[in-house]
Amino acid sequence: MFQVYNGGARLGVHARKCDRRHPPGRKAYQRGAHTIWEVDSAIDKLYCQNLSLFGKSFIDDVKTLFFDSNNCTFLFYIL
């Protein structure tokens, strides 16, 4: 699960328990060591919401972030 942690201890506990090594969804493309994953927000809601919040932290000009996964489906492509 893609989550944001405020401390290294919680991240360590999660890393020991979690066996997932790639994003949820399907493999859309692979060439050599590069893989692109397609994640549907209608299926993996929490993962996509956390991904949106993570992306927002790198955009300085965004005043608000609205992500309603109940009424909107969006495909995320992750490299």
PDB file with one MODEL, atoms N, CA, C and O in Angstrom:
MODEL        1
ATOM      1  N   MET A   1       0.846  -1.169   0.000  1.00  0.00           N
ATOM      2  CA  MET A   1       0.000   0.000   0.000  1.00  0.00           C
ATOM      3  C   MET A   1       0.890   1.230   0.000  1.00  0.00           C
ATOM      4  O   MET A   1       1.855   1.305   0.761  1.00  0.00           O
ATOM      5  N   PHE A   2       0.573   2.173  -0.834  1.00  0.00           N
ATOM      6  CA  PHE A   2       1.312   3.426  -0.911  1.00  0.00           C
ATOM      7  C   PHE A   2       0.762   4.360   0.156  1.00  0.00           C
ATOM      8  O   PHE A   2      -0.358   4.856   0.035  1.00  0.00           O
ATOM      9  N   GLN A   3       1.552   4.600   1.210  1.00  0.00           N
ATOM     10  CA  GLN A   3       1.125   5.469   2.293  1.00  0.00           C
ATOM     11  C   GLN A   3       2.255   6.402   2.669  1.00  0.00           C
ATOM     12  O   GLN A   3       3.426   6.125   2.409  1.00  0.00           O
ATOM     13  N   VAL A   4       1.886   7.510   3.286  1.00  0.00           N
ATOM     14  CA  VAL A   4       2.862   8.475   3.748  1.00  0.00           C
ATOM     15  C   VAL A   4       3.031   8.281   5.254  1.00  0.00           C
ATOM     16  O   VAL A   4       2.046   8.239   5.991  1.00  0.00           O
ATOM     17  N   TYR A   5       4.272   8.163   5.707  1.00  0.00           N
ATOM     18  CA  TYR A   5       4.562   7.974   7.123  1.00  0.00           C
ATOM     19  C   TYR A   5       5.348   9.153   7.645  1.00  0.00           C
ATOM     20  O   TYR A   5       6.162   9.730   6.924  1.00  0.00           O
ATOM     21  N   ASN A   6       5.110   9.518   8.899  1.00  0.00           N
ATOM     22  CA  ASN A   6       5.816  10.645   9.495  1.00  0.00           C
ATOM     23  C   ASN A   6       7.037  10.204  10.299  1.00  0.00           C
ATOM     24  O   ASN A   6       7.726  11.048  10.872  1.00  0.00           O
ATOM     25  N   GLY A   7       7.312   8.937  10.353  1.00  0.00           N
ATOM     26  CA  GLY A   7       8.471   8.473  11.107  1.00  0.00           C
ATOM     27  C   GLY A   7       9.032   7.190  10.533  1.00  0.00           C
ATOM     28  O   GLY A   7       8.317   6.408   9.907  1.00  0.00           O
ATOM     29  N   GLY A   8      10.308   6.984  10.751  1.00  0.00           N
ATOM     30  CA  GLY A   8      10.970   5.807  10.221  1.00  0.00           C
ATOM     31  C   GLY A   8      10.541   4.512  10.887  1.00  0.00           C
ATOM     32  O   GLY A   8      10.607   3.449  10.270  1.00  0.00           O
ATOM     33  N   ALA A   9      10.101   4.584  12.138  1.00  0.00           N
ATOM     34  CA  ALA A   9       9.697   3.373  12.856  1.00  0.00           C
ATOM     35  C   ALA A   9       8.444   2.759  12.227  1.00  0.00           C
ATOM     36  O   ALA A   9       8.384   1.547  12.017  1.00  0.00           O
ATOM     37  N   ARG A  10       7.452   3.586  11.929  1.00  0.00           N
ATOM     38  CA  ARG A  10       6.218   3.076  11.310  1.00  0.00           C
ATOM     39  C   ARG A  10       6.497   2.524   9.918  1.00  0.00           C
ATOM     40  O   ARG A  10       5.917   1.514   9.519  1.00  0.00           O
ATOM     41  N   LEU A  11       7.387   3.186   9.178  1.00  0.00           N
ATOM     42  CA  LEU A  11       7.754   2.709   7.848  1.00  0.00           C
ATOM     43  C   LEU A  11       8.453   1.352   7.942  1.00  0.00           C
ATOM     44  O   LEU A  11       8.201   0.471   7.120  1.00  0.00           O
ATOM     45  N   GLY A  12       9.315   1.177   8.922  1.00  0.00           N
ATOM     46  CA  GLY A  12      10.009  -0.093   9.116  1.00  0.00           C
ATOM     47  C   GLY A  12       9.056  -1.235   9.425  1.00  0.00           C
ATOM     48  O   GLY A  12       9.216  -2.339   8.906  1.00  0.00           O
ATOM     49  N   VAL A  13       8.064  -0.973  10.270  1.00  0.00           N
ATOM     50  CA  VAL A  13       7.059  -1.999  10.596  1.00  0.00           C
ATOM     51  C   VAL A  13       6.286  -2.374   9.349  1.00  0.00           C
ATOM     52  O   VAL A  13       6.043  -3.554   9.095  1.00  0.00           O
ATOM     53  N   HIS A  14       5.897  -1.377   8.569  1.00  0.00           N
ATOM     54  CA  HIS A  14       5.157  -1.645   7.329  1.00  0.00           C
ATOM     55  C   HIS A  14       6.012  -2.445   6.339  1.00  0.00           C
ATOM     56  O   HIS A  14       5.519  -3.380   5.707  1.00  0.00           O
ATOM     57  N   ALA A  15       7.281  -2.081   6.207  1.00  0.00           N
ATOM     58  CA  ALA A  15       8.168  -2.759   5.253  1.00  0.00           C
ATOM     59  C   ALA A  15       8.361  -4.233   5.620  1.00  0.00           C
ATOM     60  O   ALA A  15       8.495  -5.078   4.734  1.00  0.00           O
ATOM     61  N   ARG A  16       8.376  -4.541   6.895  1.00  0.00           N
ATOM     62  CA  ARG A  16       8.529  -5.947   7.318  1.00  0.00           C
ATOM     63  C   ARG A  16       7.273  -6.761   7.051  1.00  0.00           C
ATOM     64  O   ARG A  16       7.364  -7.949   6.741  1.00  0.00           O
ATOM     65  N   LYS A  17       6.092  -6.139   7.165  1.00  0.00           N
ATOM     66  CA  LYS A  17       4.829  -6.862   6.992  1.00  0.00           C
ATOM     67  C   LYS A  17       4.393  -6.962   5.535  1.00  0.00           C
ATOM     68  O   LYS A  17       3.790  -7.960   5.140  1.00  0.00           O
ATOM     69  N   CYS A  18       4.687  -5.950   4.738  1.00  0.00           N
ATOM     70  CA  CYS A  18       4.165  -5.869   3.377  1.00  0.00           C
ATOM     71  C   CYS A  18       5.027  -6.690   2.418  1.00  0.00           C
ATOM     72  O   CYS A  18       6.253  -6.582   2.420  1.00  0.00           O
ATOM     73  N   ASP A  19       4.374  -7.505   1.608  1.00  0.00           N
ATOM     74  CA  ASP A  19       5.096  -8.308   0.622  1.00  0.00           C
ATOM     75  C   ASP A  19       4.921  -7.779  -0.805  1.00  0.00           C
ATOM     76  O   ASP A  19       5.401  -8.400  -1.753  1.00  0.00           O
ATOM     77  N   ARG A  20       4.253  -6.663  -0.966  1.00  0.00           N
ATOM     78  CA  ARG A  20       4.021  -6.076  -2.293  1.00  0.00           C
ATOM     79  C   ARG A  20       5.291  -5.382  -2.769  1.00  0.00           C
ATOM     80  O   ARG A  20       5.875  -4.581  -2.039  1.00  0.00           O
ATOM     81  N   ARG A  21       5.718  -5.687  -3.992  1.00  0.00           N
ATOM     82  CA  ARG A  21       6.936  -5.107  -4.546  1.00  0.00           C
ATOM     83  C   ARG A  21       6.682  -4.276  -5.792  1.00  0.00           C
ATOM     84  O   ARG A  21       7.631  -3.795  -6.412  1.00  0.00           O
ATOM     85  N   HIS A  22       5.437  -4.099  -6.168  1.00  0.00           N
ATOM     86  CA  HIS A  22       5.086  -3.271  -7.316  1.00  0.00           C
ATOM     87  C   HIS A  22       3.702  -2.672  -7.075  1.00  0.00           C
ATOM     88  O   HIS A  22       2.973  -3.144  -6.203  1.00  0.00           O
ATOM     89  N   PRO A  23       3.333  -1.645  -7.832  1.00  0.00           N
ATOM     90  CA  PRO A  23       2.019  -1.026  -7.645  1.00  0.00           C
ATOM     91  C   PRO A  23       0.891  -2.009  -7.956  1.00  0.00           C
ATOM     92  O   PRO A  23       1.099  -2.985  -8.677  1.00  0.00           O
ATOM     93  N   PRO A  24      -0.309  -1.753  -7.412  1.00  0.00           N
ATOM     94  CA  PRO A  24      -1.445  -2.587  -7.801  1.00  0.00           C
ATOM     95  C   PRO A  24      -1.812  -2.302  -9.248  1.00  0.00           C
ATOM     96  O   PRO A  24      -1.320  -1.339  -9.836  1.00  0.00           O
ATOM     97  N   GLY A  25      -2.642  -3.100  -9.806  1.00  0.00           N
ATOM     98  CA  GLY A  25      -3.048  -2.871 -11.192  1.00  0.00           C
ATOM     99  C   GLY A  25      -2.361  -3.839 -12.136  1.00  0.00           C
ATOM    100  O   GLY A  25      -1.824  -4.867 -11.725  1.00  0.00           O
ATOM    101  N   ARG A  26      -2.393  -3.487 -13.398  1.00  0.00           N
ATOM    102  CA  ARG A  26      -1.828  -4.383 -14.401  1.00  0.00           C
ATOM    103  C   ARG A  26      -0.577  -3.782 -15.014  1.00  0.00           C
ATOM    104  O   ARG A  26      -0.398  -2.564 -15.048  1.00  0.00           O
ATOM    105  N   LYS A  27       0.278  -4.660 -15.496  1.00  0.00           N
ATOM    106  CA  LYS A  27       1.492  -4.227 -16.178  1.00  0.00           C
ATOM    107  C   LYS A  27       1.102  -3.822 -17.594  1.00  0.00           C
ATOM    108  O   LYS A  27       0.666  -4.659 -18.385  1.00  0.00           O
ATOM    109  N   ALA A  28       1.258  -2.540 -17.914  1.00  0.00           N
ATOM    110  CA  ALA A  28       0.846  -2.032 -19.217  1.00  0.00           C
ATOM    111  C   ALA A  28       1.956  -2.146 -20.255  1.00  0.00           C
ATOM    112  O   ALA A  28       1.680  -2.344 -21.438  1.00  0.00           O
ATOM    113  N   TYR A  29       3.208  -2.022 -19.822  1.00  0.00           N
ATOM    114  CA  TYR A  29       4.323  -2.032 -20.766  1.00  0.00           C
ATOM    115  C   TYR A  29       5.597  -2.382 -20.013  1.00  0.00           C
ATOM    116  O   TYR A  29       5.790  -1.976 -18.867  1.00  0.00           O
ATOM    117  N   GLN A  30       6.464  -3.144 -20.679  1.00  0.00           N
ATOM    118  CA  GLN A  30       7.759  -3.440 -20.089  1.00  0.00           C
ATOM    119  C   GLN A  30       8.804  -3.536 -21.185  1.00  0.00           C
ATOM    120  O   GLN A  30       8.605  -4.192 -22.208  1.00  0.00           O
ATOM    121  N   ARG A  31       9.923  -2.865 -20.947  1.00  0.00           N
ATOM    122  CA  ARG A  31      11.058  -2.947 -21.854  1.00  0.00           C
ATOM    123  C   ARG A  31      12.309  -2.894 -21.000  1.00  0.00           C
ATOM    124  O   ARG A  31      12.624  -1.862 -20.409  1.00  0.00           O
ATOM    125  N   GLY A  32      13.008  -3.988 -20.938  1.00  0.00           N
ATOM    126  CA  GLY A  32      14.194  -4.075 -20.102  1.00  0.00           C
ATOM    127  C   GLY A  32      13.823  -3.958 -18.635  1.00  0.00           C
ATOM    128  O   GLY A  32      12.942  -4.666 -18.147  1.00  0.00           O
ATOM    129  N   ALA A  33      14.498  -3.065 -17.942  1.00  0.00           N
ATOM    130  CA  ALA A  33      14.243  -2.874 -16.519  1.00  0.00           C
ATOM    131  C   ALA A  33      13.102  -1.897 -16.248  1.00  0.00           C
ATOM    132  O   ALA A  33      12.724  -1.701 -15.093  1.00  0.00           O
ATOM    133  N   HIS A  34      12.547  -1.280 -17.296  1.00  0.00           N
ATOM    134  CA  HIS A  34      11.499  -0.278 -17.127  1.00  0.00           C
ATOM    135  C   HIS A  34      10.126  -0.908 -17.321  1.00  0.00           C
ATOM    136  O   HIS A  34       9.873  -1.579 -18.322  1.00  0.00           O
ATOM    137  N   THR A  35       9.243  -0.681 -16.350  1.00  0.00           N
ATOM    138  CA  THR A  35       7.889  -1.204 -16.399  1.00  0.00           C
ATOM    139  C   THR A  35       6.910  -0.074 -16.115  1.00  0.00           C
ATOM    140  O   THR A  35       7.126   0.726 -15.205  1.00  0.00           O
ATOM    141  N   ILE A  36       5.846  -0.010 -16.886  1.00  0.00           N
ATOM    142  CA  ILE A  36       4.785   0.963 -16.659  1.00  0.00           C
ATOM    143  C   ILE A  36       3.550   0.205 -16.182  1.00  0.00           C
ATOM    144  O   ILE A  36       3.085  -0.731 -16.833  1.00  0.00           O
ATOM    145  N   TRP A  37       3.029   0.633 -15.022  1.00  0.00           N
ATOM    146  CA  TRP A  37       1.863   0.007 -14.413  1.00  0.00           C
ATOM    147  C   TRP A  37       0.654   0.896 -14.615  1.00  0.00           C
ATOM    148  O   TRP A  37       0.756   2.118 -14.510  1.00  0.00           O
ATOM    149  N   GLU A  38      -0.497   0.293 -14.907  1.00  0.00           N
ATOM    150  CA  GLU A  38      -1.756   1.014 -15.040  1.00  0.00           C
ATOM    151  C   GLU A  38      -2.609   0.715 -13.811  1.00  0.00           C
ATOM    152  O   GLU A  38      -2.951  -0.437 -13.544  1.00  0.00           O
ATOM    153  N   VAL A  39      -2.947   1.766 -13.067  1.00  0.00           N
ATOM    154  CA  VAL A  39      -3.730   1.610 -11.838  1.00  0.00           C
ATOM    155  C   VAL A  39      -5.045   2.350 -12.019  1.00  0.00           C
ATOM    156  O   VAL A  39      -5.056   3.543 -12.323  1.00  0.00           O
ATOM    157  N   ASP A  40      -6.150   1.645 -11.833  1.00  0.00           N
ATOM    158  CA  ASP A  40      -7.484   2.214 -11.992  1.00  0.00           C
ATOM    159  C   ASP A  40      -7.969   2.748 -10.646  1.00  0.00           C
ATOM    160  O   ASP A  40      -7.990   2.018  -9.655  1.00  0.00           O
ATOM    161  N   SER A  41      -8.357   4.022 -10.614  1.00  0.00           N
ATOM    162  CA  SER A  41      -8.793   4.629  -9.354  1.00  0.00           C
ATOM    163  C   SER A  41     -10.135   4.081  -8.872  1.00  0.00           C
ATOM    164  O   SER A  41     -10.464   4.210  -7.692  1.00  0.00           O
ATOM    165  N   ALA A  42     -10.905   3.478  -9.757  1.00  0.00           N
ATOM    166  CA  ALA A  42     -12.171   2.879  -9.336  1.00  0.00           C
ATOM    167  C   ALA A  42     -11.935   1.582  -8.563  1.00  0.00           C
ATOM    168  O   ALA A  42     -12.774   1.181  -7.756  1.00  0.00           O
ATOM    169  N   ILE A  43     -10.814   0.933  -8.802  1.00  0.00           N
ATOM    170  CA  ILE A  43     -10.511  -0.336  -8.143  1.00  0.00           C
ATOM    171  C   ILE A  43      -9.631  -0.126  -6.916  1.00  0.00           C
ATOM    172  O   ILE A  43      -9.918  -0.666  -5.848  1.00  0.00           O
ATOM    173  N   ASP A  44      -8.575   0.645  -7.058  1.00  0.00           N
ATOM    174  CA  ASP A  44      -7.623   0.886  -5.973  1.00  0.00           C
ATOM    175  C   ASP A  44      -7.742   2.329  -5.495  1.00  0.00           C
ATOM    176  O   ASP A  44      -6.859   3.148  -5.749  1.00  0.00           O
ATOM    177  N   LYS A  45      -8.836   2.637  -4.801  1.00  0.00           N
ATOM    178  CA  LYS A  45      -9.163   4.011  -4.419  1.00  0.00           C
ATOM    179  C   LYS A  45      -8.141   4.617  -3.470  1.00  0.00           C
ATOM    180  O   LYS A  45      -7.640   5.713  -3.721  1.00  0.00           O
ATOM    181  N   LEU A  46      -7.827   3.925  -2.393  1.00  0.00           N
ATOM    182  CA  LEU A  46      -6.925   4.482  -1.386  1.00  0.00           C
ATOM    183  C   LEU A  46      -5.523   4.693  -1.952  1.00  0.00           C
ATOM    184  O   LEU A  46      -4.887   5.709  -1.670  1.00  0.00           O
ATOM    185  N   TYR A  47      -5.044   3.751  -2.738  1.00  0.00           N
ATOM    186  CA  TYR A  47      -3.719   3.891  -3.352  1.00  0.00           C
ATOM    187  C   TYR A  47      -3.668   5.135  -4.240  1.00  0.00           C
ATOM    188  O   TYR A  47      -2.702   5.896  -4.187  1.00  0.00           O
ATOM    189  N   CYS A  48      -4.699   5.342  -5.052  1.00  0.00           N
ATOM    190  CA  CYS A  48      -4.723   6.491  -5.967  1.00  0.00           C
ATOM    191  C   CYS A  48      -4.897   7.812  -5.224  1.00  0.00           C
ATOM    192  O   CYS A  48      -4.330   8.826  -5.629  1.00  0.00           O
ATOM    193  N   GLN A  49      -5.673   7.812  -4.146  1.00  0.00           N
ATOM    194  CA  GLN A  49      -5.799   9.029  -3.348  1.00  0.00           C
ATOM    195  C   GLN A  49      -4.461   9.398  -2.722  1.00  0.00           C
ATOM    196  O   GLN A  49      -4.073  10.566  -2.741  1.00  0.00           O
ATOM    197  N   ASN A  50      -3.751   8.418  -2.169  1.00  0.00           N
ATOM    198  CA  ASN A  50      -2.439   8.674  -1.576  1.00  0.00           C
ATOM    199  C   ASN A  50      -1.436   9.114  -2.634  1.00  0.00           C
ATOM    200  O   ASN A  50      -0.591   9.967  -2.363  1.00  0.00           O
ATOM    201  N   LEU A  51      -1.515   8.550  -3.830  1.00  0.00           N
ATOM    202  CA  LEU A  51      -0.634   8.953  -4.920  1.00  0.00           C
ATOM    203  C   LEU A  51      -0.896  10.401  -5.331  1.00  0.00           C
ATOM    204  O   LEU A  51       0.043  11.139  -5.629  1.00  0.00           O
ATOM    205  N   SER A  52      -2.155  10.808  -5.348  1.00  0.00           N
ATOM    206  CA  SER A  52      -2.510  12.193  -5.677  1.00  0.00           C
ATOM    207  C   SER A  52      -1.989  13.162  -4.622  1.00  0.00           C
ATOM    208  O   SER A  52      -1.461  14.223  -4.954  1.00  0.00           O
ATOM    209  N   LEU A  53      -2.136  12.801  -3.363  1.00  0.00           N
ATOM    210  CA  LEU A  53      -1.636  13.665  -2.284  1.00  0.00           C
ATOM    211  C   LEU A  53      -0.117  13.757  -2.323  1.00  0.00           C
ATOM    212  O   LEU A  53       0.442  14.821  -2.057  1.00  0.00           O
ATOM    213  N   PHE A  54       0.558  12.660  -2.651  1.00  0.00           N
ATOM    214  CA  PHE A  54       2.015  12.666  -2.772  1.00  0.00           C
ATOM    215  C   PHE A  54       2.453  13.571  -3.922  1.00  0.00           C
ATOM    216  O   PHE A  54       3.405  14.338  -3.777  1.00  0.00           O
ATOM    217  N   GLY A  55       1.771  13.490  -5.054  1.00  0.00           N
ATOM    218  CA  GLY A  55       2.089  14.340  -6.197  1.00  0.00           C
ATOM    219  C   GLY A  55       1.846  15.805  -5.911  1.00  0.00           C
ATOM    220  O   GLY A  55       2.581  16.664  -6.399  1.00  0.00           O
ATOM    221  N   LYS A  56       0.812  16.106  -5.117  1.00  0.00           N
ATOM    222  CA  LYS A  56       0.501  17.487  -4.761  1.00  0.00           C
ATOM    223  C   LYS A  56       1.640  18.124  -3.976  1.00  0.00           C
ATOM    224  O   LYS A  56       1.841  19.336  -4.064  1.00  0.00           O
ATOM    225  N   SER A  57       2.378  17.348  -3.223  1.00  0.00           N
ATOM    226  CA  SER A  57       3.462  17.908  -2.418  1.00  0.00           C
ATOM    227  C   SER A  57       4.608  18.452  -3.281  1.00  0.00           C
ATOM    228  O   SER A  57       5.437  19.216  -2.786  1.00  0.00           O
ATOM    229  N   PHE A  58       4.666  18.072  -4.553  1.00  0.00           N
ATOM    230  CA  PHE A  58       5.705  18.558  -5.450  1.00  0.00           C
ATOM    231  C   PHE A  58       5.249  19.722  -6.325  1.00  0.00           C
ATOM    232  O   PHE A  58       6.050  20.272  -7.081  1.00  0.00           O
ATOM    233  N   ILE A  59       3.974  20.104  -6.236  1.00  0.00           N
ATOM    234  CA  ILE A  59       3.430  21.193  -7.042  1.00  0.00           C
ATOM    235  C   ILE A  59       3.182  22.378  -6.118  1.00  0.00           C
ATOM    236  O   ILE A  59       2.353  22.295  -5.211  1.00  0.00           O
ATOM    237  N   ASP A  60       3.887  23.469  -6.338  1.00  0.00           N
ATOM    238  CA  ASP A  60       3.810  24.626  -5.451  1.00  0.00           C
ATOM    239  C   ASP A  60       2.554  25.459  -5.666  1.00  0.00           C
ATOM    240  O   ASP A  60       2.068  26.076  -4.718  1.00  0.00           O
ATOM    241  N   ASP A  61       2.020  25.499  -6.864  1.00  0.00           N
ATOM    242  CA  ASP A  61       0.966  26.440  -7.206  1.00  0.00           C
ATOM    243  C   ASP A  61      -0.446  25.913  -6.955  1.00  0.00           C
ATOM    244  O   ASP A  61      -1.414  26.632  -7.202  1.00  0.00           O
ATOM    245  N   VAL A  62      -0.587  24.703  -6.481  1.00  0.00           N
ATOM    246  CA  VAL A  62      -1.909  24.114  -6.287  1.00  0.00           C
ATOM    247  C   VAL A  62      -2.499  24.613  -4.973  1.00  0.00           C
ATOM    248  O   VAL A  62      -1.912  24.421  -3.908  1.00  0.00           O
ATOM    249  N   LYS A  63      -3.656  25.250  -5.054  1.00  0.00           N
ATOM    250  CA  LYS A  63      -4.314  25.781  -3.862  1.00  0.00           C
ATOM    251  C   LYS A  63      -5.142  24.704  -3.165  1.00  0.00           C
ATOM    252  O   LYS A  63      -5.126  24.594  -1.939  1.00  0.00           O
ATOM    253  N   THR A  64      -5.860  23.916  -3.952  1.00  0.00           N
ATOM    254  CA  THR A  64      -6.692  22.867  -3.373  1.00  0.00           C
ATOM    255  C   THR A  64      -6.514  21.590  -4.179  1.00  0.00           C
ATOM    256  O   THR A  64      -6.078  21.613  -5.330  1.00  0.00           O
ATOM    257  N   LEU A  65      -6.854  20.506  -3.561  1.00  0.00           N
ATOM    258  CA  LEU A  65      -6.835  19.211  -4.234  1.00  0.00           C
ATOM    259  C   LEU A  65      -8.157  18.536  -3.964  1.00  0.00           C
ATOM    260  O   LEU A  65      -8.509  18.294  -2.809  1.00  0.00           O
ATOM    261  N   PHE A  66      -8.888  18.232  -5.004  1.00  0.00           N
ATOM    262  CA  PHE A  66     -10.163  17.549  -4.858  1.00  0.00           C
ATOM    263  C   PHE A  66     -10.065  16.241  -5.608  1.00  0.00           C
ATOM    264  O   PHE A  66      -9.856  16.224  -6.821  1.00  0.00           O
ATOM    265  N   PHE A  67     -10.213  15.160  -4.897  1.00  0.00           N
ATOM    266  CA  PHE A  67     -10.149  13.853  -5.524  1.00  0.00           C
ATOM    267  C   PHE A  67     -11.303  13.027  -4.996  1.00  0.00           C
ATOM    268  O   PHE A  67     -11.222  12.455  -3.909  1.00  0.00           O
ATOM    269  N   ASP A  68     -12.365  12.965  -5.758  1.00  0.00           N
ATOM    270  CA  ASP A  68     -13.540  12.187  -5.384  1.00  0.00           C
ATOM    271  C   ASP A  68     -13.540  10.928  -6.218  1.00  0.00           C
ATOM    272  O   ASP A  68     -13.917  10.955  -7.389  1.00  0.00           O
ATOM    273  N   SER A  69     -13.125   9.832  -5.631  1.00  0.00           N
ATOM    274  CA  SER A  69     -13.004   8.597  -6.400  1.00  0.00           C
ATOM    275  C   SER A  69     -14.340   7.886  -6.570  1.00  0.00           C
ATOM    276  O   SER A  69     -14.407   6.884  -7.281  1.00  0.00           O
ATOM    277  N   ASN A  70     -15.407   8.376  -5.939  1.00  0.00           N
ATOM    278  CA  ASN A  70     -16.700   7.736  -6.088  1.00  0.00           C
ATOM    279  C   ASN A  70     -17.362   8.088  -7.413  1.00  0.00           C
ATOM    280  O   ASN A  70     -18.035   7.252  -8.015  1.00  0.00           O
ATOM    281  N   ASN A  71     -17.174   9.323  -7.869  1.00  0.00           N
ATOM    282  CA  ASN A  71     -17.850   9.774  -9.077  1.00  0.00           C
ATOM    283  C   ASN A  71     -16.923   9.875 -10.280  1.00  0.00           C
ATOM    284  O   ASN A  71     -17.384  10.144 -11.389  1.00  0.00           O
ATOM    285  N   CYS A  72     -15.650   9.668 -10.087  1.00  0.00           N
ATOM    286  CA  CYS A  72     -14.685   9.869 -11.150  1.00  0.00           C
ATOM    287  C   CYS A  72     -13.729   8.677 -11.212  1.00  0.00           C
ATOM    288  O   CYS A  72     -13.221   8.219 -10.188  1.00  0.00           O
ATOM    289  N   THR A  73     -13.499   8.193 -12.404  1.00  0.00           N
ATOM    290  CA  THR A  73     -12.493   7.140 -12.556  1.00  0.00           C
ATOM    291  C   THR A  73     -11.356   7.714 -13.388  1.00  0.00           C
ATOM    292  O   THR A  73     -11.568   8.401 -14.387  1.00  0.00           O
ATOM    293  N   PHE A  74     -10.165   7.413 -12.949  1.00  0.00           N
ATOM    294  CA  PHE A  74      -8.970   7.940 -13.601  1.00  0.00           C
ATOM    295  C   PHE A  74      -7.938   6.834 -13.632  1.00  0.00           C
ATOM    296  O   PHE A  74      -7.792   6.086 -12.665  1.00  0.00           O
ATOM    297  N   LEU A  75      -7.228   6.727 -14.729  1.00  0.00           N
ATOM    298  CA  LEU A  75      -6.163   5.735 -14.825  1.00  0.00           C
ATOM    299  C   LEU A  75      -4.820   6.399 -14.557  1.00  0.00           C
ATOM    300  O   LEU A  75      -4.449   7.362 -15.228  1.00  0.00           O
ATOM    301  N   PHE A  76      -4.104   5.889 -13.585  1.00  0.00           N
ATOM    302  CA  PHE A  76      -2.766   6.369 -13.276  1.00  0.00           C
ATOM    303  C   PHE A  76      -1.768   5.464 -13.974  1.00  0.00           C
ATOM    304  O   PHE A  76      -1.917   4.242 -13.958  1.00  0.00           O
ATOM    305  N   TYR A  77      -0.765   6.048 -14.578  1.00  0.00           N
ATOM    306  CA  TYR A  77       0.319   5.288 -15.196  1.00  0.00           C
ATOM    307  C   TYR A  77       1.590   5.581 -14.411  1.00  0.00           C
ATOM    308  O   TYR A  77       2.021   6.730 -14.314  1.00  0.00           O
ATOM    309  N   ILE A  78       2.179   4.546 -13.860  1.00  0.00           N
ATOM    310  CA  ILE A  78       3.315   4.678 -12.949  1.00  0.00           C
ATOM    311  C   ILE A  78       4.528   3.982 -13.559  1.00  0.00           C
ATOM    312  O   ILE A  78       4.459   2.814 -13.943  1.00  0.00           O
ATOM    313  N   LEU A  79       5.632   4.709 -13.641  1.00  0.00           N
ATOM    314  CA  LEU A  79       6.869   4.143 -14.165  1.00  0.00           C
ATOM    315  C   LEU A  79       7.714   3.646 -13.020  1.00  0.00           C
ATOM    316  O   LEU A  79       8.808   3.127 -13.240  1.00  0.00           O
TER     317      LEU A  79
ENDMDL
END
